[in-house]
Amino acid sequence: MSDNRGKPRHRKRRTALVIGVPATLAAAGTLAYGTVFGVFGDDAQPTAQAAAPAWATATADGFASVNSLGQNGTYGGRDGKTVTVTTLAELEKYATAAEPYVIVVAGTITMNPVGKEIKVASDKTIVGAGTSGQIVGGGFFLGTGVHNVIIRNLTIRDSYQGIWNDKDHDFDAIQMDGAHHVWIDHNDLRHMADGLIDVRKDSTNVTVSWNKLSDNNKTFGIGWTENVRTDITIHHNWIRETEQRNPSTDNAAHAHLYNNFLEDVPNTDINSSYGNYSRGGTKMVLENSYFQGMKNPVIKDSTAALVQRGNVFSGTSGRNESGGTAFDPKTYYPYTLDKAADVPSLLKAGAGPSGSIGTTSTAKAAAATTLTVAKDGSGQYRTVQAAVNAVPANNASRVVIAVKPGTYRETVKVPSNKPHVTLQGTGGSRKDTVIVYNNAAGTPKPDGSGNYGTSGSATVAVEADDFQARNLTISNDFDEAANQSLSGHQAVALRTAADKVLLDGVIVTGDQDTLLLDTAAKDRLGRVYMTNSYVTGNVDFIFGRATAVINKSVITLRKRWDGTSLGYVTAPSTPANRKGILIANSTVNGDVSAGSFYLGRPWHAGGDASLDPQTTVRNTNLSAAVKSTPWTDMSGFSWKDDRFAEYKNTGPGAGPASSNRPQLTDAQASGQEIGDWLGNWTPTAS
């Protein structure tokens, strides 16, 4: 069996801390769901120029939107063809071309040699396909005169050469020398040998927005010039676990920083030396940003100007400075400030790559069929199951079942011959539309043919590929206390046994066995992507053999029926040589006793020793409820013989590596990214 466990490298343990209620991603700028936009293939090919999705025609805000130097705003390659690339050769071919292009990066592209920076030409949009677009071991360079470039929705990572303050390897994620009108948006930049972003040598009209910058020494530098020309806007970026240049802004004519979140997590190997730095002749305006635990959060040279207003400082120490006269950003462009107190939760939910940017689909452009469900009779159907029944067998295109607010006490089954179905709550909150029932494994069937069993107890059962659920609650409210005489208290809220299942903005709630993530058969792949959601339960409440990702979500621990707190979050039953359950960028919490919950245990269903259960929990905030030895055995099978590991978690429930608490190395973790789980599937809401 493969062994993905290991001790961490010397650098440290950190997390992408996600706590509280996931904020709506609609706040994260002008995002829009992709439509028909190209087909993946062995060679990059222009897509048919049908109606372009919003991400392909998006334009920058901030100083990148200001007309100057003969360039009217920043719109990248929108006037050119759109191509999808999967290899380094394809990416370099189109990025360096003289013609405008929208270049969709589908999958992981590894730079060769390490540290290679592709020299991007003007009039380009380079965008990751959903969360799958990754550049490993190198980045991009924008030289003198290069203009009108957009770099969005990519993960650029891992050119680090093992030297923390590296003077020999100038391997940046994005570097520009004398470029103008550049928009860097919704990227995840980390673990590079030198800088994550370098804006150098009079580069100007630059906007950097909605990015995650982490795990680095020299984060974000602006300057390398004696001139005072650079105009730059930096907003809604999450800068965490970085040492210096957060950013360092030298000789910028106008630097507008707002709604950024700078976070130094305590008790880690990376400690901040300073936060925002106004240097040389810079004039900086700093607004409504949030500084957590940073040392010297805001500093300035005596020659620089720095105006602060509306910022929040929590647990910071050292210098916090302002002074001089700067400028009014609204004389250059319009903008709207979010409340500083809301910034951490907003960015934890919305910064970095989004599944709704850069996504492509093989579905046709025809509008989806919509069926409406309403309890009061104002829709086409009164029950959800009636609407499912109305979907034609073997339907070839998307059918959206729009469910109006209300509580629908019923069971729902989407059979395997009805793919491309979306259940969409139409209320203002995911709590407004609730599908609920109370069957348990031991509940007798009405026809006297036996009990339902665990899988049969599901309130909603999905057996059709390409299923989606959004903006609703799926619940099993079986009352264990009132049914102690019943044998079999497992009560599933949602069961999936299909491939390409997207759960976005939902609540799945129950007690034991809440969320069953299964496949149609042991030898069938079943991928599930859950994001911006909640799962609640107490015993093995996320379980099954699917290849499943739970990202940017809240996992809530619940006490048992008798008030006790002992519980287990996951129980994977993964087949060998397949990915299991990945929990990433999320939060595990709940009103339960400290040290009472395991993160998981191996479920060898039916005593099948050939299984190789896997759970990885990474970049997640763990409450004190999580045990210091977070994995345990099950039914005679040792968790140490299977695949259980953590990576860079934080919070009171996190702990150091030990024989009972394996941590992935950086190298191992690079093979356990979300894209590794999803493969060639990019979840696209539709």
Secondary structure as the mmCIF struct_conf table of DSSP 4:
data_model
#
loop_
_struct_conf.conf_type_id
_struct_conf.id
_struct_conf.beg_label_comp_id
_struct_conf.beg_label_asym_id
_struct_conf.beg_label_seq_id
_struct_conf.end_label_comp_id
_struct_conf.end_label_asym_id
_struct_conf.end_label_seq_id
HELX_LH_PP_P HELX_LH_PP_P1 LYS A 7 ARG A 9
TURN_TY1_P TURN_TY1_P1 HIS A 10 ARG A 11
BEND BEND1 GLY A 20 VAL A 21
HELX_LH_PP_P HELX_LH_PP_P2 PRO A 22 THR A 24
HELX_RH_3T_P HELX_RH_3T_P1 LEU A 25 ALA A 27
BEND BEND2 ALA A 28 THR A 30
BEND BEND3 VAL A 36 VAL A 36
BEND BEND4 ASP A 42 ASP A 43
STRN STRN1 PRO A 46 PRO A 46
HELX_LH_PP_P HELX_LH_PP_P3 THR A 47 ALA A 48
BEND BEND5 ALA A 50 ALA A 51
HELX_LH_PP_P HELX_LH_PP_P4 ALA A 52 PRO A 53
HELX_RH_AL_P HELX_RH_AL_P1 ALA A 54 THR A 57
HELX_RH_3T_P HELX_RH_3T_P2 GLY A 62 SER A 65
BEND BEND6 VAL A 66 VAL A 66
STRN STRN2 SER A 68 SER A 68
TURN_TY1_P TURN_TY1_P2 LEU A 69 GLY A 70
STRN STRN3 GLN A 71 GLN A 71
BEND BEND7 GLY A 73 GLY A 73
TURN_TY1_P TURN_TY1_P3 GLY A 76 ASP A 79
BEND BEND8 GLY A 80 GLY A 80
STRN STRN4 LYS A 81 VAL A 85
BEND BEND9 THR A 87 THR A 87
HELX_RH_AL_P HELX_RH_AL_P2 LEU A 88 ALA A 95
TURN_TY1_P TURN_TY1_P4 THR A 96 THR A 96
BEND BEND10 ALA A 98 GLU A 99
STRN STRN5 TYR A 101 VAL A 105
BEND BEND11 GLY A 107 GLY A 107
STRN STRN6 THR A 108 THR A 110
BEND BEND12 ASN A 112 PRO A 113
TURN_TY1_P TURN_TY1_P5 VAL A 114 GLY A 115
STRN STRN7 GLU A 117 LYS A 119
HELX_LH_PP_P HELX_LH_PP_P5 VAL A 120 ALA A 121
BEND BEND13 SER A 122 ASP A 123
STRN STRN8 LYS A 124 GLY A 128
BEND BEND14 ALA A 129 ALA A 129
TURN_TY1_P TURN_TY1_P6 GLY A 130 THR A 131
STRN STRN9 GLN A 134 VAL A 136
BEND BEND15 GLY A 137 GLY A 137
STRN STRN10 GLY A 139 LEU A 142
TURN_TY1_P TURN_TY1_P7 THR A 144 GLY A 145
STRN STRN11 HIS A 147 ARG A 152
BEND BEND16 ASN A 153 ASN A 153
STRN STRN12 THR A 155 ARG A 157
BEND BEND17 GLY A 162 GLY A 162
TURN_TY1_P TURN_TY1_P8 TRP A 164 ASN A 165
BEND BEND18 LYS A 167 ASP A 168
BEND BEND19 ALA A 173 ALA A 173
STRN STRN13 ILE A 174 ASP A 177
BEND BEND20 GLY A 178 GLY A 178
STRN STRN14 HIS A 180 ASP A 185
BEND BEND21 HIS A 186 HIS A 186
STRN STRN15 ASP A 188 ARG A 190
BEND BEND22 ALA A 193 ASP A 194
BEND BEND23 LEU A 196 LEU A 196
STRN STRN16 ILE A 197 ARG A 200
TURN_TY1_P TURN_TY1_P9 LYS A 201 ASP A 202
STRN STRN17 THR A 204 SER A 209
BEND BEND24 TRP A 210 TRP A 210
STRN STRN18 LYS A 212 LYS A 218
STRN STRN19 PHE A 220 GLY A 223
BEND BEND25 THR A 225 ASN A 227
STRN STRN20 THR A 230 HIS A 235
BEND BEND26 HIS A 236 HIS A 236
STRN STRN21 TRP A 238 GLN A 244
BEND BEND27 ASN A 246 PRO A 247
STRN STRN22 SER A 248 ASP A 250
BEND BEND28 ASN A 251 ASN A 251
STRN STRN23 ALA A 252 TYR A 258
BEND BEND29 ASN A 259 ASN A 259
STRN STRN24 PHE A 261 GLU A 263
BEND BEND30 PRO A 266 ASP A 269
BEND BEND31 SER A 273 SER A 273
BEND BEND32 GLY A 275 GLY A 275
STRN STRN25 ASN A 276 ARG A 279
TURN_TY1_P TURN_TY1_P10 GLY A 280 GLY A 281
STRN STRN26 LYS A 283 GLU A 287
BEND BEND33 ASN A 288 ASN A 288
STRN STRN27 TYR A 290 GLN A 292
BEND BEND34 GLY A 293 GLY A 293
STRN STRN28 LYS A 295 LYS A 295
BEND BEND35 ASN A 296 ASN A 296
STRN STRN29 VAL A 298 LYS A 300
TURN_TY1_P TURN_TY1_P11 SER A 302 THR A 303
BEND BEND36 ALA A 304 ALA A 304
STRN STRN30 ALA A 305 ARG A 309
BEND BEND37 GLY A 310 GLY A 310
STRN STRN31 VAL A 312 SER A 314
BEND BEND38 GLY A 315 GLY A 315
STRN STRN32 SER A 317 SER A 317
BEND BEND39 GLY A 318 GLY A 318
STRN STRN33 ASN A 320 ASN A 320
STRN STRN34 GLY A 323 GLY A 323
BEND BEND40 GLY A 324 GLY A 324
HELX_RH_3T_P HELX_RH_3T_P3 PRO A 329 THR A 331
TURN_TY1_P TURN_TY1_P12 TYR A 332 TYR A 332
HELX_LH_PP_P HELX_LH_PP_P6 LEU A 337 LYS A 339
HELX_RH_3T_P HELX_RH_3T_P4 ALA A 340 ASP A 342
HELX_RH_AL_P HELX_RH_AL_P3 VAL A 343 GLY A 350
BEND BEND41 ALA A 351 GLY A 352
TURN_TY1_P TURN_TY1_P13 GLY A 355 SER A 356
BEND BEND42 ILE A 357 GLY A 358
BEND BEND43 THR A 362 ALA A 363
BEND BEND44 ALA A 365 ALA A 366
HELX_LH_PP_P HELX_LH_PP_P7 ALA A 367 ALA A 368
STRN STRN35 THR A 369 VAL A 373
TURN_TY1_P TURN_TY1_P14 LYS A 375 ASP A 376
BEND BEND45 GLY A 377 GLY A 377
BEND BEND46 GLY A 379 GLN A 380
STRN STRN36 TYR A 381 TYR A 381
BEND BEND47 ARG A 382 THR A 383
HELX_RH_AL_P HELX_RH_AL_P4 VAL A 384 ALA A 390
BEND BEND48 VAL A 391 VAL A 391
HELX_LH_PP_P HELX_LH_PP_P8 PRO A 392 PRO A 392
TURN_TY1_P TURN_TY1_P15 ALA A 393 ASN A 394
BEND BEND49 SER A 397 SER A 397
STRN STRN37 VAL A 399 VAL A 403
BEND BEND50 PRO A 405 PRO A 405
STRN STRN38 GLY A 406 ARG A 409
BEND BEND51 GLU A 410 GLU A 410
STRN STRN39 VAL A 412 VAL A 414
TURN_TY1_P TURN_TY1_P16 SER A 416 ASN A 417
BEND BEND52 HIS A 420 HIS A 420
STRN STRN40 VAL A 421 GLY A 425
BEND BEND53 GLY A 427 SER A 429
TURN_TY1_P TURN_TY1_P17 ARG A 430 LYS A 431
BEND BEND54 ASP A 432 ASP A 432
STRN STRN41 THR A 433 TYR A 437
TURN_TY1_P TURN_TY1_P18 ALA A 441 GLY A 442
HELX_LH_PP_P HELX_LH_PP_P9 THR A 443 THR A 443
STRN STRN42 PRO A 444 PRO A 444
HELX_LH_PP_P HELX_LH_PP_P10 LYS A 445 LYS A 445
TURN_TY1_P TURN_TY1_P19 PRO A 446 ASP A 447
BEND BEND55 GLY A 448 SER A 449
STRN STRN43 ASN A 451 ASN A 451
HELX_RH_AL_P HELX_RH_AL_P5 GLY A 453 GLY A 456
TURN_TY1_P TURN_TY1_P20 SER A 457 SER A 457
BEND BEND56 THR A 459 THR A 459
STRN STRN44 VAL A 460 VAL A 462
BEND BEND57 ALA A 464 ASP A 466
STRN STRN45 GLN A 468 ARG A 470
BEND BEND58 ASN A 471 ASN A 471
STRN STRN46 THR A 473 ASN A 476
TURN_TY1_P TURN_TY1_P21 GLU A 480 GLU A 480
HELX_RH_3T_P HELX_RH_3T_P5 ALA A 481 ASN A 483
TURN_TY1_P TURN_TY1_P22 GLN A 484 SER A 485
BEND BEND59 LEU A 486 SER A 487
BEND BEND60 ALA A 493 ALA A 493
STRN STRN47 LEU A 494 ALA A 497
BEND BEND61 ALA A 498 LYS A 500
STRN STRN48 VAL A 501 ASP A 504
BEND BEND62 GLY A 505 GLY A 505
STRN STRN49 ILE A 507 THR A 509
BEND BEND63 ASP A 511 ASP A 511
STRN STRN50 GLN A 512 GLN A 512
TURN_TY1_P TURN_TY1_P23 ASP A 513 ASP A 513
STRN STRN51 LEU A 515 ASP A 518
BEND BEND64 ALA A 520 ALA A 521
TURN_TY1_P TURN_TY1_P24 LYS A 522 ASP A 523
BEND BEND65 ARG A 524 ARG A 524
STRN STRN52 ARG A 527 THR A 531
BEND BEND66 ASN A 532 ASN A 532
STRN STRN53 TYR A 534 GLY A 537
BEND BEND67 ASN A 538 ASN A 538
STRN STRN54 VAL A 539 GLY A 544
BEND BEND68 ARG A 545 ALA A 546
STRN STRN55 THR A 547 ASN A 551
BEND BEND69 LYS A 552 LYS A 552
STRN STRN56 VAL A 554 LEU A 557
TURN_TY1_P TURN_TY1_P25 TRP A 561 ASP A 562
BEND BEND70 GLY A 563 GLY A 563
STRN STRN57 GLY A 567 PRO A 572
HELX_LH_PP_P HELX_LH_PP_P11 THR A 574 PRO A 575
TURN_TY1_P TURN_TY1_P26 ALA A 576 ASN A 577
BEND BEND71 ARG A 578 ARG A 578
STRN STRN58 ILE A 581 ALA A 584
BEND BEND72 ASN A 585 ASN A 585
STRN STRN59 THR A 587 GLY A 590
BEND BEND73 ASP A 591 VAL A 592
TURN_TY1_P TURN_TY1_P27 ALA A 594 GLY A 595
STRN STRN60 PHE A 597 GLY A 600
HELX_RH_3T_P HELX_RH_3T_P6 ALA A 605 GLY A 607
TURN_TY1_P TURN_TY1_P28 ALA A 609 SER A 610
STRN STRN61 GLN A 614 ARG A 618
BEND BEND74 ASN A 619 ASN A 619
STRN STRN62 ASN A 621 LEU A 622
TURN_TY1_P TURN_TY1_P29 ALA A 624 ALA A 625
STRN STRN63 VAL A 626 VAL A 626
BEND BEND75 SER A 628 THR A 629
STRN STRN64 TRP A 631 TRP A 631
STRN STRN65 MET A 634 MET A 634
TURN_TY1_P TURN_TY1_P30 SER A 635 GLY A 636
STRN STRN66 PHE A 637 PHE A 637
HELX_RH_3T_P HELX_RH_3T_P7 TRP A 639 ASP A 641
BEND BEND76 ASP A 642 ASP A 642
STRN STRN67 ARG A 643 TYR A 647
BEND BEND77 LYS A 648 LYS A 648
STRN STRN68 THR A 650 THR A 650
BEND BEND78 GLY A 651 GLY A 651
TURN_TY1_P TURN_TY1_P31 PRO A 652 GLY A 653
STRN STRN69 SER A 658 SER A 658
TURN_TY1_P TURN_TY1_P32 SER A 659 ASN A 660
STRN STRN70 ARG A 661 ARG A 661
STRN STRN71 GLN A 663 GLN A 663
HELX_RH_AL_P HELX_RH_AL_P6 ASP A 666 ALA A 669
TURN_TY1_P TURN_TY1_P33 SER A 670 GLY A 671
BEND BEND79 GLN A 672 GLU A 673
HELX_RH_AL_P HELX_RH_AL_P7 ILE A 674 LEU A 678
TURN_TY1_P TURN_TY1_P34 GLY A 679 ASN A 680
#
